[in-house]
Amino acid sequence: MAHRRGTTHRLIRWLWTSRRLDARLARAALLPLAALWRSWSLVRVLSYRRGWLAVHDLPLPSVAVGNLTVGGSGKTPIAIWIARYFAARGRTPAVLLRGYGGGDEALVHARAVPGGQVVADPDRVAGAERALARGATVLVLDDAYQRLDVRRDLNVLVVSAETTRAVRWPLPAGPWREDLSQAARADFVIVTRKRASREAAEVLAAELRSATRCPIAIAHLGLSRLEGLRSGQSVPPSTLAGRRVVAASAIADPEAFVAQTKATGAAVQVATWNDHHDYRPEDIAWLAHAARRADHLVITEKDAVKLRERWPSDAPEPLVAVLDLTWEAGGDAFAVALEAVVTPTERL
């Protein structure tokens, strides 16, 4: 199957990152659509700023998390970290999702924050009311930087250091929903890195400081451990060293996952599907066959929630790559910003 070999993703990566003449010509052909996207985006922002479009209040303190590019920035791990932060301090967080993508993100959030609520609804106001009725005390809006129709107490922009490899062109010629100038809307910016260097993250942070006056933090999303899909048994990443590994994923940024798997010293074969792919029986059969032939099959947490209940009992158990968020700069300032959201005196 073509999608199993990552044809769609490779095509997009070629379009958005290649400096070859054919890629440049393809991007140039998409310039009229990119110009329309940029114009629509700017008009939309202006319409909310001028009050031409309505902005609604939410019933609870809220933190919105989002990005400027399409997928793979680490916004979901950041949203999970925020929800866990509030839960650890006695709050009941509710993660509000847009409600698309086959439900995999909702399952990831529900598993990551057992004491919280997860509400998937394109109408964030209606979702917030449902969360309130379920006992939530604080809201975390995932993928909501462009949701200008709702007010939030803290607007968090996540920018991936990996995006420096892509062209700075609007969709569809490039991956940018909005350009860096729109970082001015943020109350806090987090630069994330997976396979990018700390230096690359710092360079991007310095560039962002010219677009916004808000605090900027740097966070590393690294492979911390591997867990059995069903057993939950934890093993160190060093287990993969020298082993034949199939790294399978259906996520927005498979390159980072593959790079982190290769960094363990494994000999890696890659299998990718489109983001939010709904695994079919034949896909699972292929993965089970791959697990039998390789030393290990490694999948992401996002894929694990879709495969855990459907995995064949007679196939070797896949290992789930678990990422750990480490603050490299600005973590304390971010905690202060979160405390201000739920502290009444700070909200007056």
KEKE-3310 file (N, C-alpha, C; in steps of 0.2 Angstrom, whole numbers, plus 5000, padded with zeros to 4 digits):
npx = (5004:5003:5002:5007:5020:5023:5020:5012:5015:5029:5028:5023:5033:5043:5038:5038:5050:5061:5074:5076:5074:5063:5054:5053:5047:5035:5030:5029:5019:5008:5007:4996:4985:4991:4993:4979:4976:4984:4979:4965:4967:4973:4963:4953:4958:4959:4945:4940:4947:4943:4930:4920:4917:4910:4916:4917:4914:4921:4916:4924:4941:4954:4966:4973:4981:4991:4997:5007:5009:5006:5003:5013:5020:5021:5011:5001:5007:5012:4999:4994:5004:5001:4988:4990:4998:4989:4980:4988:4989:4977:4966:4953:4955:4949:4951:4948:4944:4944:4937:4939:4948:4946:4946:4957:4966:4958:4957:4971:4973:4964:4969:4981:4979:4971:4962:4956:4944:4939:4933:4927:4922:4918:4912:4918:4913:4901:4907:4914:4904:4899:4910:4910:4898:4902:4910:4923:4936:4945:4950:4958:4962:4965:4975:4970:4975:4971:4958:4949:4936:4933:4937:4952:4961:4975:4985:4994:5007:5014:5029:5039:5056:5059:5053:5061:5067:5058:5050:5046:5032:5015:5001:4994:5007:5017:5020:5014:5001:4999:5010:5025:5023:5011:5013:5012:5000:5001:5002:5011:5025:5031:5045:5048:5058:5063:5071:5079:5093:5098:5104:5098:5085:5086:5090:5078:5070:5076:5073:5059:5057:5058:5045:5036:5033:5031:5034:5046:5049:5059:5057:5061:5056:5059:5063:5059:5056:5051:5036:5027:5013:5001:5005:5011:5023:5039:5053:5070:5076:5088:5087:5084:5096:5106:5096:5084:5072:5055:5048:5033:5020:5007:5006:5008:5022:5032:5046:5053:5050:5055:5069:5072:5070:5080:5091:5093:5101:5096:5093:5083:5067:5055:5038:5024:5009:4995:4992:4981:4976:4964:4966:4965:4959:4968:4979:4983:4986:4997:5006:5007:5013:5025:5030:5032:5043:5053:5064:5059:5043:5040:5029:5020:5013:5001:4997:4996:4984:4974:4977:4978:4967:4964:4975:4982:4982:4991:5002:5019:5021:5019:5031:5028:5033:5037:5036:5045:5044:5055:5060:5070:5073:5064:5054:5050:5044:5033:5026:5022:5014:5003:4998:4993:4982:4972:4971:4962:4964:4973:4965:4957)
npy = (4994:5011:5022:5016:5016:5029:5039:5050:5058:5060:5067:5079:5083:5085:5095:5106:5107:5105:5111:5110:5113:5108:5107:5120:5126:5119:5125:5138:5137:5136:5148:5158:5152:5151:5165:5169:5162:5168:5181:5179:5174:5186:5195:5189:5189:5203:5205:5200:5207:5220:5219:5215:5202:5190:5188:5176:5173:5161:5149:5146:5148:5148:5141:5142:5133:5132:5132:5139:5133:5118:5104:5093:5101:5099:5103:5096:5087:5098:5103:5092:5092:5104:5101:5091:5098:5107:5097:5090:5100:5100:5104:5102:5098:5101:5096:5103:5099:5100:5090:5083:5071:5058:5054:5050:5059:5063:5051:5050:5061:5057:5046:5051:5060:5055:5060:5070:5079:5076:5084:5083:5094:5104:5116:5127:5134:5127:5115:5119:5122:5110:5104:5111:5107:5094:5095:5101:5113:5121:5125:5118:5122:5113:5115:5128:5141:5148:5150:5162:5166:5164:5170:5169:5166:5164:5164:5152:5150:5138:5134:5124:5120:5112:5117:5126:5120:5120:5129:5147:5149:5152:5141:5132:5131:5131:5126:5135:5141:5154:5168:5172:5185:5185:5180:5190:5189:5181:5176:5169:5160:5145:5137:5122:5107:5092:5083:5093:5104:5111:5124:5128:5129:5140:5150:5151:5156:5168:5175:5175:5184:5196:5198:5197:5202:5194:5182:5169:5151:5136:5120:5103:5088:5073:5055:5045:5033:5016:5007:4992:4988:4982:4977:4987:4987:4994:4999:5003:5015:5011:4997:4995:4996:4991:4982:4975:4985:4990:5006:5012:5023:5035:5050:5068:5072:5062:5061:5065:5056:5045:5048:5049:5036:5030:5036:5028:5018:5008:4997:5003:5001:5010:5014:5022:5031:5042:5056:5054:5042:5029:5014:5000:4982:4975:4984:4982:4968:4969:4976:4967:4956:4962:4964:4951:4948:4957:4963:4971:4980:4997:5010:5025:5035:5041:5032:5020:5021:5018:5005:4997:4989:4981:4974:4959:4944:4934:4940:4947:4959:4976:4990:5005:5022:5033:5050:5063:5078:5091:5105:5117:5131:5144:5137:5139:5152:5149:5141:5150:5159:5150:5148:5161:5161:5153:5159:5169:5183:5187:5187:5198)
npz = (5000:4996:5005:5017:5015:5017:5006:5004:5015:5012:5000:5004:5013:5004:4996:5005:5011:5002:4993:4979:4962:4956:4967:4970:4959:4960:4972:4968:4959:4968:4973:4971:4978:4991:4993:4994:5006:5015:5015:5018:5031:5038:5036:5044:5057:5059:5058:5070:5079:5077:5081:5072:5071:5083:5099:5112:5129:5141:5153:5163:5171:5158:5147:5132:5119:5105:5088:5075:5063:5053:5061:5072:5081:5095:5103:5108:5118:5127:5131:5138:5148:5154:5159:5168:5177:5183:5188:5198:5207:5213:5206:5194:5178:5162:5146:5131:5114:5096:5090:5079:5068:5071:5084:5091:5097:5108:5115:5119:5127:5138:5143:5147:5157:5170:5180:5174:5163:5146:5132:5117:5104:5091:5094:5105:5116:5119:5122:5133:5142:5144:5151:5162:5168:5171:5182:5180:5184:5178:5161:5147:5131:5117:5102:5098:5095:5084:5086:5088:5092:5105:5121:5131:5146:5146:5133:5124:5113:5103:5096:5085:5084:5074:5063:5057:5046:5036:5022:5023:5019:5016:5019:5004:5000:5009:5026:5035:5045:5050:5049:5058:5063:5069:5082:5091:5097:5107:5124:5130:5124:5119:5114:5106:5105:5096:5088:5084:5088:5103:5101:5089:5094:5102:5093:5086:5096:5099:5087:5088:5098:5092:5087:5098:5114:5125:5138:5134:5133:5132:5128:5129:5120:5123:5120:5133:5139:5135:5134:5136:5125:5130:5142:5149:5154:5158:5149:5146:5133:5128:5126:5113:5106:5093:5089:5077:5072:5069:5066:5067:5063:5063:5062:5063:5062:5058:5056:5067:5077:5071:5070:5084:5088:5080:5086:5097:5094:5086:5072:5060:5052:5043:5044:5039:5041:5036:5046:5060:5055:5053:5058:5048:5047:5039:5040:5053:5053:5045:5053:5064:5057:5054:5067:5071:5063:5065:5078:5087:5087:5087:5092:5092:5106:5102:5092:5099:5107:5098:5094:5105:5110:5100:5096:5090:5100:5098:5093:5094:5108:5105:5107:5116:5112:5124:5127:5136:5144:5145:5153:5147:5147:5155:5161:5175:5174:5166:5174:5184:5176:5173:5186:5189:5181:5188:5200:5209:5213:5203:5192:5192)
capx = (5000:5007:5002:5011:5027:5023:5020:5009:5020:5035:5027:5022:5040:5047:5036:5039:5057:5066:5077:5077:5071:5056:5050:5052:5042:5028:5028:5027:5012:5003:5007:4990:4982:4995:4991:4972:4976:4987:4974:4959:4969:4974:4956:4949:4961:4956:4938:4939:4950:4938:4923:4915:4915:4909:4920:4912:4917:4921:4913:4930:4948:4956:4972:4973:4987:4991:5003:5007:5011:5002:5005:5020:5024:5022:5006:4997:5011:5011:4992:4994:5008:4997:4982:4993:5000:4983:4978:4993:4988:4970:4961:4950:4956:4945:4954:4943:4947:4940:4932:4940:4953:4945:4945:4964:4969:4954:4960:4978:4972:4960:4974:4987:4976:4965:4958:4953:4939:4940:4927:4928:4917:4920:4910:4922:4909:4897:4911:4916:4898:4898:4915:4908:4893:4905:4914:4929:4937:4950:4950:4964:4960:4971:4974:4966:4978:4967:4951:4948:4930:4933:4942:4956:4965:4982:4986:5000:5009:5020:5033:5044:5062:5060:5050:5066:5069:5053:5050:5041:5027:5008:4997:4997:5014:5021:5016:5012:4994:5000:5017:5028:5021:5005:5015:5011:4994:5002:5004:5017:5028:5035:5049:5049:5062:5063:5077:5083:5098:5097:5106:5092:5079:5088:5090:5071:5067:5078:5069:5052:5057:5056:5038:5032:5036:5029:5040:5048:5052:5061:5056:5064:5052:5063:5061:5061:5056:5047:5031:5023:5007:4996:5007:5013:5030:5043:5060:5074:5077:5094:5085:5084:5102:5108:5091:5080:5066:5051:5045:5027:5017:5002:5006:5010:5029:5035:5053:5056:5049:5060:5075:5073:5071:5087:5096:5094:5106:5093:5092:5076:5063:5050:5032:5020:5002:4994:4990:4974:4974:4960:4969:4960:4961:4974:4985:4985:4989:5004:5010:5008:5018:5031:5032:5035:5049:5058:5066:5054:5039:5039:5024:5019:5007:4995:4994:4994:4977:4970:4979:4979:4961:4964:4981:4981:4985:4997:5008:5023:5018:5023:5033:5026:5038:5034:5040:5046:5045:5060:5061:5077:5073:5058:5049:5047:5040:5027:5022:5019:5009:4998:4995:4989:4976:4968:4972:4957:4967:4976:4960:4953)
capy = (5000:5017:5026:5012:5018:5036:5042:5057:5063:5062:5072:5086:5085:5087:5102:5111:5108:5104:5117:5108:5117:5105:5109:5127:5127:5117:5130:5144:5136:5136:5155:5161:5149:5154:5172:5169:5159:5173:5187:5177:5174:5192:5198:5185:5192:5210:5205:5199:5213:5226:5218:5213:5195:5190:5184:5173:5171:5154:5149:5144:5150:5145:5141:5140:5130:5131:5134:5143:5128:5112:5098:5091:5106:5097:5107:5091:5086:5104:5103:5087:5094:5109:5098:5087:5103:5109:5091:5089:5105:5099:5107:5097:5101:5099:5097:5104:5097:5102:5085:5080:5067:5051:5053:5048:5064:5063:5045:5051:5065:5054:5041:5055:5064:5051:5063:5076:5078:5077:5086:5085:5098:5110:5122:5127:5137:5122:5110:5122:5121:5102:5102:5114:5102:5088:5097:5104:5120:5125:5123:5118:5122:5111:5117:5134:5148:5152:5150:5169:5167:5163:5173:5164:5169:5163:5161:5149:5148:5133:5134:5119:5121:5108:5121:5130:5116:5121:5136:5151:5150:5150:5135:5126:5131:5129:5123:5140:5144:5161:5169:5174:5191:5183:5178:5195:5188:5176:5178:5165:5156:5139:5134:5115:5103:5085:5081:5099:5105:5117:5130:5129:5132:5147:5155:5153:5160:5175:5178:5176:5190:5202:5198:5197:5204:5190:5177:5163:5146:5131:5113:5097:5082:5067:5048:5044:5026:5012:5003:4987:4991:4980:4975:4993:4986:4999:4997:5009:5015:5007:4991:4994:4996:4985:4978:4977:4989:4994:5012:5013:5029:5039:5056:5073:5073:5055:5061:5066:5049:5040:5051:5047:5029:5028:5038:5023:5013:5003:4997:5005:5001:5015:5013:5028:5032:5049:5058:5052:5036:5024:5007:4994:4976:4974:4987:4978:4962:4970:4977:4961:4952:4966:4963:4945:4948:4962:4961:4975:4985:5003:5014:5031:5035:5042:5026:5015:5021:5015:4998:4993:4985:4978:4970:4951:4941:4929:4944:4951:4965:4982:4995:5012:5027:5038:5056:5066:5085:5094:5113:5119:5138:5147:5133:5142:5157:5146:5139:5157:5161:5145:5150:5167:5159:5150:5163:5175:5190:5188:5187:5203)
capz = (5000:4995:5012:5022:5014:5018:5000:5005:5019:5009:4995:5008:5015:4998:4994:5010:5013:4997:4989:4972:4957:4955:4972:4970:4954:4963:4977:4964:4956:4973:4976:4971:4984:4997:4994:4996:5012:5019:5015:5022:5038:5040:5037:5049:5063:5059:5060:5077:5083:5076:5084:5067:5073:5090:5104:5117:5136:5143:5160:5168:5169:5152:5144:5125:5117:5098:5084:5068:5057:5052:5065:5074:5085:5102:5106:5113:5125:5131:5133:5143:5154:5158:5162:5173:5182:5187:5192:5203:5212:5216:5201:5189:5172:5156:5139:5125:5108:5091:5089:5073:5068:5073:5091:5094:5102:5114:5119:5122:5133:5143:5146:5150:5163:5172:5184:5171:5158:5139:5129:5110:5102:5087:5097:5111:5121:5121:5126:5140:5147:5146:5155:5169:5171:5174:5188:5179:5187:5173:5154:5143:5124:5113:5095:5099:5094:5079:5089:5090:5094:5112:5125:5135:5151:5144:5126:5123:5107:5103:5089:5085:5081:5068:5057:5053:5040:5031:5019:5027:5015:5019:5016:5004:4997:5015:5032:5039:5045:5050:5050:5065:5066:5074:5089:5095:5100:5112:5131:5132:5119:5120:5108:5107:5100:5097:5085:5083:5093:5108:5098:5084:5098:5105:5088:5085:5102:5098:5082:5091:5103:5088:5086:5104:5121:5130:5140:5129:5136:5128:5131:5125:5120:5121:5122:5140:5140:5131:5138:5133:5123:5135:5149:5152:5157:5156:5148:5144:5126:5127:5125:5106:5103:5089:5087:5071:5074:5064:5069:5064:5066:5059:5066:5059:5062:5059:5056:5074:5080:5068:5073:5091:5088:5078:5091:5102:5091:5083:5064:5060:5046:5044:5041:5041:5038:5036:5053:5062:5051:5056:5056:5046:5049:5035:5043:5059:5051:5042:5059:5067:5053:5055:5074:5071:5059:5068:5086:5091:5084:5091:5090:5096:5111:5098:5089:5104:5109:5093:5093:5111:5111:5093:5094:5090:5106:5096:5090:5099:5110:5102:5113:5115:5114:5129:5127:5142:5143:5150:5152:5146:5149:5156:5164:5181:5172:5163:5180:5187:5172:5175:5193:5188:5178:5193:5206:5209:5213:5197:5187:5193)
cpx = (5004:5007:5006:5018:5028:5023:5017:5013:5026:5034:5026:5029:5044:5045:5038:5046:5062:5068:5078:5072:5064:5051:5048:5047:5035:5026:5025:5020:5007:5003:5000:4985:4985:4993:4984:4972:4978:4982:4968:4961:4970:4967:4952:4952:4959:4949:4936:4942:4946:4931:4918:4913:4914:4914:4917:4917:4916:4919:4918:4936:4950:4963:4972:4980:4986:4997:5002:5007:5006:5005:5012:5024:5025:5016:5002:5001:5011:5004:4992:4998:5004:4991:4985:4996:4994:4980:4982:4992:4980:4964:4958:4950:4951:4949:4949:4947:4942:4935:4933:4946:4952:4945:4952:4966:4965:4956:4967:4977:4969:4965:4979:4985:4970:4960:4954:4947:4942:4934:4929:4922:4919:4918:4913:4918:4904:4901:4913:4910:4897:4904:4913:4903:4896:4910:4921:4930:4942:4949:4956:4962:4966:4969:4969:4969:4974:4960:4950:4941:4928:4938:4945:4960:4973:4982:4993:5002:5015:5023:5038:5050:5063:5057:5055:5068:5064:5053:5045:5036:5020:5006:4994:5004:5019:5017:5013:5004:4994:5007:5019:5026:5015:5007:5014:5004:4995:5004:5010:5019:5032:5039:5050:5054:5062:5070:5082:5087:5095:5098:5100:5086:5080:5088:5083:5068:5070:5074:5062:5052:5056:5049:5034:5036:5035:5035:5040:5051:5054:5060:5058:5059:5056:5060:5064:5061:5051:5042:5028:5016:5001:4999:5009:5020:5035:5050:5064:5075:5083:5093:5085:5090:5104:5103:5088:5073:5062:5047:5039:5023:5012:5001:5009:5017:5032:5043:5056:5055:5054:5067:5077:5074:5078:5092:5097:5100:5103:5094:5085:5073:5057:5044:5027:5014:5001:4991:4983:4972:4970:4963:4964:4963:4967:4980:4987:4988:4996:5008:5011:5013:5025:5034:5035:5042:5055:5059:5060:5050:5038:5034:5024:5013:5000:4992:4992:4987:4972:4971:4978:4973:4961:4970:4980:4985:4991:5003:5012:5020:5023:5026:5031:5031:5035:5039:5040:5047:5050:5061:5068:5078:5065:5052:5046:5042:5033:5023:5018:5013:5002:4994:4991:4983:4970:4968:4967:4959:4970:4971:4956:4955)
cpy = (5006:5021:5022:5015:5026:5041:5049:5061:5065:5067:5079:5088:5088:5094:5107:5112:5107:5110:5116:5112:5114:5107:5116:5129:5125:5122:5136:5143:5137:5143:5158:5158:5151:5161:5173:5167:5165:5179:5185:5177:5181:5196:5195:5188:5199:5210:5204:5205:5219:5225:5216:5206:5194:5186:5182:5172:5164:5154:5148:5147:5145:5146:5138:5138:5129:5133:5138:5139:5122:5107:5098:5096:5104:5100:5102:5089:5092:5104:5098:5089:5100:5106:5094:5092:5105:5103:5090:5094:5106:5102:5101:5100:5098:5101:5098:5103:5099:5097:5082:5075:5060:5049:5051:5053:5064:5057:5046:5056:5061:5049:5045:5058:5060:5055:5069:5074:5079:5078:5087:5088:5103:5116:5123:5129:5131:5117:5113:5121:5114:5101:5105:5109:5096:5089:5100:5111:5124:5121:5123:5117:5119:5113:5123:5141:5152:5152:5157:5170:5166:5166:5168:5168:5169:5160:5159:5147:5143:5133:5129:5121:5118:5112:5125:5126:5118:5128:5140:5153:5148:5144:5137:5125:5129:5127:5128:5142:5151:5162:5172:5180:5190:5181:5184:5194:5184:5180:5175:5161:5151:5136:5126:5112:5096:5082:5087:5100:5111:5123:5132:5132:5139:5152:5156:5157:5167:5178:5179:5183:5196:5203:5198:5199:5200:5185:5171:5158:5141:5124:5108:5091:5076:5060:5046:5037:5023:5008:4998:4990:4989:4979:4981:4992:4991:4997:5003:5009:5012:5000:4990:4994:4990:4980:4980:4979:4991:4999:5013:5019:5032:5046:5061:5074:5066:5055:5062:5059:5045:5042:5049:5040:5027:5030:5033:5018:5008:5003:4998:5005:5006:5013:5018:5028:5039:5050:5057:5046:5032:5017:5002:4987:4974:4977:4984:4972:4963:4972:4971:4956:4956:4965:4956:4944:4952:4960:4965:4979:4991:5008:5020:5031:5036:5036:5020:5015:5018:5008:4994:4988:4980:4973:4963:4948:4936:4933:4947:4957:4971:4986:5002:5017:5032:5044:5059:5074:5088:5101:5114:5127:5140:5143:5136:5148:5155:5144:5145:5159:5156:5147:5156:5166:5157:5154:5169:5182:5192:5189:5193:5209)
cpz = (5000:5002:5017:5021:5014:5012:5001:5009:5016:5003:4998:5010:5010:4996:4999:5012:5008:4994:4982:4968:4956:4960:4972:4965:4957:4968:4973:4961:4961:4976:4976:4977:4991:4998:4997:5004:5017:5020:5019:5030:5041:5041:5043:5056:5064:5061:5067:5081:5083:5079:5079:5068:5080:5093:5110:5124:5137:5151:5165:5166:5163:5150:5137:5123:5109:5095:5078:5062:5058:5056:5067:5078:5092:5106:5111:5119:5129:5134:5139:5149:5158:5162:5168:5179:5186:5191:5198:5209:5214:5212:5197:5182:5167:5150:5134:5118:5103:5089:5082:5074:5071:5080:5095:5099:5109:5119:5122:5128:5139:5147:5150:5157:5166:5176:5181:5166:5151:5136:5121:5106:5098:5090:5104:5117:5124:5125:5133:5145:5149:5151:5162:5172:5174:5180:5186:5182:5183:5166:5151:5136:5120:5106:5095:5098:5089:5081:5092:5092:5101:5116:5130:5140:5149:5137:5124:5116:5107:5096:5090:5081:5075:5062:5054:5047:5034:5028:5023:5022:5018:5016:5009:5002:5003:5021:5036:5039:5045:5051:5057:5067:5071:5080:5093:5099:5106:5119:5133:5126:5121:5114:5110:5102:5102:5094:5084:5089:5098:5105:5093:5088:5100:5099:5086:5090:5101:5092:5084:5095:5099:5086:5092:5110:5126:5132:5135:5133:5131:5131:5126:5125:5118:5123:5129:5142:5135:5136:5133:5131:5128:5142:5153:5155:5154:5155:5145:5136:5124:5125:5117:5103:5100:5087:5080:5073:5068:5068:5065:5067:5061:5063:5061:5058:5063:5059:5063:5078:5078:5070:5080:5092:5085:5082:5097:5100:5087:5075:5063:5053:5048:5041:5044:5037:5039:5044:5054:5058:5055:5054:5054:5048:5045:5037:5049:5058:5048:5048:5063:5064:5054:5062:5075:5068:5062:5075:5090:5086:5089:5088:5094:5101:5107:5095:5094:5106:5104:5092:5099:5112:5105:5092:5095:5096:5104:5093:5096:5101:5108:5109:5111:5117:5118:5129:5134:5141:5148:5148:5152:5147:5150:5159:5171:5179:5169:5169:5183:5183:5172:5181:5193:5185:5183:5199:5205:5208:5207:5191:5187:5188)
residu = (MET:ALA:HIS:ARG:ARG:GLY:THR:THR:HIS:ARG:LEU:ILE:ARG:TRP:LEU:TRP:THR:SER:ARG:ARG:LEU:ASP:ALA:ARG:LEU:ALA:ARG:ALA:ALA:LEU:LEU:PRO:LEU:ALA:ALA:LEU:TRP:ARG:SER:TRP:SER:LEU:VAL:ARG:VAL:LEU:SER:TYR:ARG:ARG:GLY:TRP:LEU:ALA:VAL:HIS:ASP:LEU:PRO:LEU:PRO:SER:VAL:ALA:VAL:GLY:ASN:LEU:THR:VAL:GLY:GLY:SER:GLY:LYS:THR:PRO:ILE:ALA:ILE:TRP:ILE:ALA:ARG:TYR:PHE:ALA:ALA:ARG:GLY:ARG:THR:PRO:ALA:VAL:LEU:LEU:ARG:GLY:TYR:GLY:GLY:GLY:ASP:GLU:ALA:LEU:VAL:HIS:ALA:ARG:ALA:VAL:PRO:GLY:GLY:GLN:VAL:VAL:ALA:ASP:PRO:ASP:ARG:VAL:ALA:GLY:ALA:GLU:ARG:ALA:LEU:ALA:ARG:GLY:ALA:THR:VAL:LEU:VAL:LEU:ASP:ASP:ALA:TYR:GLN:ARG:LEU:ASP:VAL:ARG:ARG:ASP:LEU:ASN:VAL:LEU:VAL:VAL:SER:ALA:GLU:THR:THR:ARG:ALA:VAL:ARG:TRP:PRO:LEU:PRO:ALA:GLY:PRO:TRP:ARG:GLU:ASP:LEU:SER:GLN:ALA:ALA:ARG:ALA:ASP:PHE:VAL:ILE:VAL:THR:ARG:LYS:ARG:ALA:SER:ARG:GLU:ALA:ALA:GLU:VAL:LEU:ALA:ALA:GLU:LEU:ARG:SER:ALA:THR:ARG:CYS:PRO:ILE:ALA:ILE:ALA:HIS:LEU:GLY:LEU:SER:ARG:LEU:GLU:GLY:LEU:ARG:SER:GLY:GLN:SER:VAL:PRO:PRO:SER:THR:LEU:ALA:GLY:ARG:ARG:VAL:VAL:ALA:ALA:SER:ALA:ILE:ALA:ASP:PRO:GLU:ALA:PHE:VAL:ALA:GLN:THR:LYS:ALA:THR:GLY:ALA:ALA:VAL:GLN:VAL:ALA:THR:TRP:ASN:ASP:HIS:HIS:ASP:TYR:ARG:PRO:GLU:ASP:ILE:ALA:TRP:LEU:ALA:HIS:ALA:ALA:ARG:ARG:ALA:ASP:HIS:LEU:VAL:ILE:THR:GLU:LYS:ASP:ALA:VAL:LYS:LEU:ARG:GLU:ARG:TRP:PRO:SER:ASP:ALA:PRO:GLU:PRO:LEU:VAL:ALA:VAL:LEU:ASP:LEU:THR:TRP:GLU:ALA:GLY:GLY:ASP:ALA:PHE:ALA:VAL:ALA:LEU:GLU:ALA:VAL:VAL:THR:PRO:THR:GLU:ARG:LEU)
# end
